[in-house]
């Protein structure tokens, strides 16, 4: 299909009713280019771990308050299963549709413009909110170290790390890999330090709520606590799905994306499991359930307030929070870039300069995230991020199932083990996780829903009439439709 035929076909599709494509300048895409060949599978695996590693340092422990150790343990098993199966599905999708849009691109091809926009918006909600929560947790660790925290700390971290990303993608990803390695060192030091003090009884010392069904030492908040702990169990894995957002900056997407995704998930499963058992098991689940810096608190409980190991993990462990903060800034910028380049968001957000970096896509969501961090409500931010994430998970897994049925002959450099059964199970678990956000915090779920409604209104009344036909995600979908019509 020639460019002229392709453009004509896209225009016809756009004018058929649901969306309209507008003419763009000849240099439109030239001004919206990312740096190619920046990342191999090792950098991608590091990116996947760095997205999530802050969840090992803080945030997960709020699940102990919701469900006790038993509730958190069962919730973590469920979410570990969901993420593992989902990663297999995303490995196939990302190798087949390697664009910066990630999940938006997958859903766009499977379910059309509205499906793509709904998925991209959910991912954007997750990645715009998550840095705000991490900034709050960074403040907690800074407070433990230096005795101060607050807006100036949040602002400084946003400014410094957005600045590094503006410097260049290759430089940013390499710095991220180093920071992640440093953070992993802190986790290993914590694990080694806590193993000798592990006692099963420490996991079960949260007071039992006798008024709820199924309450016991293992499930102090009863069966309901399992549901309520799900958003915090997700914090041990949340955002690993962001690896495909680096597709256009990857050397060999068909090989490197699946390998990087799966390697990252294996590492996260091991680290998450060890932290979940050793932090409360070596100190006290009751102490951990609402601690701002749980790993530091656990070490201080065992070794004393001024112990050198606690100081080391506090100081070096700050790198874990920084790694996730740093890498999720990368993720939200690429999602904004892709949606903007295709016209779903204002097109000026996707402009790139000489360094091939989407500067405004880094700055604008960063300002919004900083303002949200001023609330100081880290657990609220987690629930809002989970709200968006679970919607995107369901949509991406549904996209895998639809494409397996609708396009069985699509080129797939990697194929998901178990096929649609694997992604079907992940889909069901994502719906369960979505429902849990309403149980934990109706306020967070409702604020997230308001954001979603505003974005949907923007699409319905404006952006669907101003899409860009030659954006990669739109071309992938249109060419697939054209080939299907010729069969």
N, C-alpha and C positions, 0 to 999 in steps of 0.2 A: 504494500500500500504506500503510495507516494505521499509526501507532506501535503500536497494540494488536496488529494482525495481524503486524507486523514482529517484535515481541517474542515472540509466540507461535511464529512460524516459527523464530526463532533458538533458542528453548528446545527445540523439537522436534529441530532439527539437533544441538544439543549433547547431547541425551539418546539420540541414535541409536547411540552407541557410542564414538566417538573422543574427544570432549571433552564437558565439562559447563559450562554457564553458570550463574553464581550471581546472585542478586538483589543489587542495589546500592542505596544510598540515593538519593533523588531528586536530591540536590545533588552526586552523585558527579562528574559531568562539570563542574559549575560550579566545583569546587575544582581542576580540572585543565584550565585554559584557557591557551593561548598568545596573545600579542599579535598580532592580525590586521593585515595590510597594512603590515608593517614594511619589507619588502624589495621593490625593483624589480629589473629585470634587471641593472642596473649593479652594485648591491650583491651580487647573486647571482654575477655574474662575478668580482667581487672576492673573494667568499667562496671560490669554486672555486680561484682562484689562491693565495689565502692558505693554504688547506689544504695545498698542495703546495710552496710556494716555498722552504720550508726544505730540501727535497730538492736544490735547486740549490746550497745552501751547504755541505752536509755529508751524508754517507751514501752517495751515489751512487759516490763514489770507491773504496769497498771492492770494487766490482765489477771495478776494474782489477787488484786483487790476485787475484781469483778467475779472471779470464779474459784479462787484458791488455787493451790498447785494442781489439783486434779482437774479442775475446769480448764485451766490454762494448758495442761498437758494434753488433754483430749482435743482441745481446740487447735493446738499446734500440730498434732498428728493429722487432723483434717486439712489444715491449711498447707502443711508440707506436701500432702498428697496432691492437693489442688495445684500448687505451684509447679511441682515436678511434672505432672501431666500437661499442664499448660505450656511449660517450657518446651516440651517435645512438639506440641502443636505450633508454637511460635517459631521453632527452629525450621519447620517446613515452610511456613508462610513467609518468613523473612528471607529465606534462600530463594523463594520463588518470585517474590515481589519486593526487591531490595530498594526501597525508597526511604527518604528522610521522614515520611509520614508515619512509618511504623504501622501501628494498629489502625489508624485512620485509612491508610492505603489498602490494608487487607479488607476492611469492611466496605470501603468504597467500591472495590472490585466485586465483592460478593453481594452487597445489598444496595448499591447505588449511592447517589450523593447524600441523601438524608441519613442513611446508615453510616456512611463515612463520617459525616459531620457529628452525629451523636457520639460515635466512638472517639473521635478526636477531641471533642469537648470534654468527655469524661476523663481522658488521659490528661488533658490540660488542667482540669480541676485537681487531679491528683498531684501533678508535678508543680503546680503553682502554690499549693497549700503545704506540701511536705517540707520544703525548705523553711517555711515559717515555723513549723513545729520543731525542726532540727535547730534553728536559730535559738529557740527558747531553751532547748536542752543544752546547747553550747553555753548559753548563759549560766545554766546550773553548774556546769563543770568549771567555767571561769570563776564563778563565785566561790567554789570550793578551793580553787587555787589562789585567787588574789583578793577575795573578799568583796568584790563588786560585780555588778551585772546591769542589765537593763538596756534601754534603747540605743545607747552609744555603742555597746558591744554588738548588738544586732546589726546596726548600721555599718560598723567597721567591717564585719565579716561579709556582708552583702557587697560593699564597695570593693574590697580587696579581691574577692574571688570572681565577681563579674568582670573586674578589670583584667584578671589573668585570662579569662575566656576571650575577651576582646583582643588580647595580644595575639592569639592564634590557637586553632583547634589542636594541632599537633603538639604544641608546647603544653597546652592545658591537659591533654590526655596523659602525657608523660609525667607531668607533675602529679596528676591524680594517682597514677600507678605507684609512685614513690610514697605518697601520703597513705595510700591504702596498705602498702607493705608495712609501714611504720605502725599503723593501727592494728594490723594483724599480729604484730609483735607484742603489743600490749595485751591483746586477747590471749595469746599463748602464755604470757607471763601470769595473767590472772588464772587461767586454767590450771597451770602447774602449781601455783600457790594455793589454790583452793582444794585440790584433790585430797590432801591429807586430812582435811577437816570436814569432809562430807559425812553427814549423818541423815538417815532417812527421816528421823523424827523432826528435823528442822523444816522439812517440806510441809509438814502437817500442823504447824503451830498457829495458824490463823483461826481465831475464834469461830465456832460454828453458829450459823444463823438458824436456830431451831424452828423458825416460823415458815421456812420454805420447804417445798417438796424435795425429797431426796438428799437432804442435808446430812453431811458426815464430815469427819476429819479430812477425808480425801476431797470431798465436794462441799466446802463450808457454805456455799451459796446455792447448793442443790443443783438440779439439772439445768435450771435457768442460767446458772453461772457459766456453763459451757458456751452457750450462745453469746453471752455478754463478753466473754473473753476473746472471741474470734477476731475482732478488729485489732487487738493488741498482739495476738498470735501472728497475724499477718505482718506486723511490724518487723518480724524476723526475716521476712522475704520480700516485703513491699518494694516495688520499683525494679526488680531484676528484669521485668518484662520490657524495660526501657532500652535494652541493648540494641534492638532493631532500629532505633532512631538514628544510629550511627551508620546505617547501611550505605549511604552515598559517600561516606568517608572511609569505607572499608576496602582493603586491597582485593579480596576475593570473597564477595558476599556469599556465594553458594557454598563455600567450604568454611569460611571463617565465622560466619554468624552462628550456625548450629554448634560448632565446636566451642566457641566462646560462651554461648548461652548455657550449654549443658555443663561445662567445666565450672562456671560461676555457681550454678545451682548445687552441684555436689559440694563445693566448699561451704556454701551457706547452710546446707543441711547439717554438716558436721559441726560447724561453729554454733549454730542456733541450738542444737541439741545439748551440747556441752554447757553452754551458758545457762540454759533453762534449768538444768539440774544442779549445776555447781554454785551458782550465785545464791539461791535460797537454801540449797542443801548444805552449803558450807557455812552459812550464817543463820538466816532466819527468813522464812517466807513472809512473816508478819512485818519484819523490818523492811524487806524489799518492796512491798506492795505499793508504796507511794513515795519511794526515795527518788530525789531528783537526779542523783548520780549513783545508781544501784551497785555497779561494780566496785566503785570506790568505797561505798558504804559497807559492802560485804567484807572487803579487805580490812577496813578500819575496825570492824567488829571482831575480826579474827586476830589481827596483828597489832591493833592499837591505832589511835587517832593519828599519831605522827610517824607511822611505819614508812619505811623507804619504799616498800612495794606498792602501798596504796598511793604514795606520792608519784611513783613512776607511772602507774596505770592511769592516774588522774591526768598527769601532764601529757604522756604519750597517747593516752586514750582519747584525748581531745582531738587527735588526728582522725579517729574513727568518725566522729561527728562531722569534722571538717570534710572528710572524704565524701560522705554522702551528700552533704550540703553542696560541695563543689560539683559533684557529678550530676546531681539532679538539676542544677542550674543549666548544665549542658543539655539535659533531656528536655526541660521545658522550652528552651530556646529553639531546639530542632522541631518540636511539635508546633510551636507558634510559627516558625519559619515555613513549614510545609503547608499548614492551613492557610497562611497568608499568601504564599506563592500561588496557591490554587484559587484564591479569591474568597475563601470561606471567612477569613478575617481580613481587616484592612490591609491592602497590598503593601503599604509602606513599611509594615513590620518585617517584611522578608528581604529588604535591601541588604546587600553585603558589599563590603569595601575591598580594598586591595588584599587584605589578609583572608578573604573568603569567610568572613564571620558575620552572622546576622546580629549586628550591634543592637538595634532597637528591640529585637526579639529577646535579647538578654536583659536589657535595661527595664523595659516597661513592666513585665511580670515581676521583676526583682523589686521594683518600687511597691507594687501591690503586696507582694509577700512580706516586705519589711513592715508595711502598715498593719498587716494581719498579726505579725509577731508581737506587736505592741500590746495585744490583748493578754499575753502571758499564759494563754490557755493551751498548753501543749497537748493535753489529752483530747481537747475539743478539735484541735487541728488534725490530730491523727484520725479521728473519726470522720472528719470531712474528707480527708485524703482517701480514706478507705471507701467512702461512698462513691467517689469518682472512679477509683480503681476497680471496684467490683462490677460496676456497669461496663467498663471497658473490657474486663475479663470475659464476661458473658458474651459481649458482642464479638470479641476476637475468636472465641471458641466456636460461636455460631458461624462465623465467617469461614472457619476451617471446614466445618461440616458441609456448609452450602457449596463451597468450591470443590470439595471432593465429589459431591453429587453433580453439580452443574458443569464443572470443567475437569472431568477425570483424566484428560490427556494433557493438562497443563504441565509445563516443564517444572519438575520438582527435584532439584539437586539433592535434597534430603527429604525422606518420607518418615512421618511420625509412626513409631512402633504402636501397633494396635489401631491405627487409623482413627475413624470417627468414634470408636468406643472410648479411646483415651480422651479425646477432647470433649466427648459427651459427658463423661464423669466430671471433668474439670468444669464444664458448663453448669452442671447441677450444683456443685460445691460453691461456685461463684454466686449463684442465686441465694444459697443459704447464707453466705458471707454478707451479701447485700442486705438481707433481712436483718442481720444482727446489728447493723448500724442504727436502726430505729430503736432497738432494744437498749443499746448503750446510751445514746444521747439523741433524743428526738430533736433537740435544738440544733445539733450539728447536722443531722440529716435534713432538716427543713431549710437551713441556710444553704446547704449544698443544692437542694432542690430549687431554691430561688435563683441561684446562679445558673443552673441548667435551663430554667424557664426563660431567663433573660437572653441567654445565648441562642436558644431555639427560636425565640421571637426575632432575633437579629437575622438568623438564617432564613426564616420564612418570609419576612417582609423586605429584606434587602439582599443579603449576600448570594442567595440562590439565583438571583438575576444578574450577578456580576462575576461568574466563575471564569477561570482562565483555562481555555481548552488545551493548551500545550504544556500545562504542569504535568510532571511525570506520573502522578497518581491518576490524573484524569486520562492521560494517554493509555496507561496500562488497561484501565477499565474499558475505554472506548475501542481499542484495538481488539480486546477480547470479545466485545459485543459484535464488532464488524466480522471477525472470523467466524463467530457463531452463526451469523446471518447468512454466510456464504456456504454453510454446510448443507 
